Amino acid sequence: MQFCHSREIWSDYAELVPGVLFAEGITHDALVEPRTFRFNAIAESRLASSSEGELPEVQAWRRTFSKMGLKPTQYRCASESLLRRFKKEKSLPHIHPIIDLCNAISLAFAIPIAVFDASKIEGSLEVRYAAGTELYSTFSGTLENPEPREVIFADQANRAHARRWTNRQSAHSAISNDTHAVLIVAEALHATADTDVRRLVATAADELHAVWALSAKTGILSLSSPVFSF
């Protein structure tokens, strides 16, 4: 199996820096709360001096959403949405240990992180422009078709695992108590994205090892090295 971005995406967003992890051995009963507190504290410190919309990581995604023809304050990247909720509620709801951990890391870095159940992906997963015929599963149980030219995560079964790039993940590959293997994708476009995504990936890999005693396969993608095999 492989993860990649289309040549069109790289052409239109040359500043993109994707970081990817694949891990097997995830369980639903791990304790991660003490570890998430540290990342929450980092986010709280950053939000004390800047609003989420002022963070360079979020500003870069707002510019990207505008470039895609979306209103940045109507469709927000995943990390901005998490930061807004965290600022209001001072915490995030418990979902699943791997989601809770990745959400906390996303808060600290202000970088969107997507977590997919790898067993639900058919063949390769590509970030590309939609044809409009792909199927997207909502969490309410309905099926949607993305808009043509919308940026999606699509597999070889023509299923969209995320819509509007970092805005909406699909219910089809959402993490559940039965999830064993995960594909984790972090993407950034701000000026220090290369350094920050590398730190994020290293941090996530360390946390996965500490919690589940597993070694994740990791990669940093670029136009010259655009494919992650897992």
ABEGO torsion letter per residue (X at the ends): XBBBBBAAAAAABAABBBBBBBBBGBBAABBAAAAAAAAAAAAAAAAAABBAAABAAAAAAAAAAAAAGBBAAABBBAAAAAAAAAAAAGBBBBABAAAAAAAAAAAAAGBBBBBBBAAABBEBBBBBBBAGABBBBBAAGBBBBBBBGBBBBBBAAGBBABBGGAABBBAAABBBAABABBBBBBBBABAAAAAAAAAAAAAAAAAAAAAAGBBBBBBBBBAABABBBX
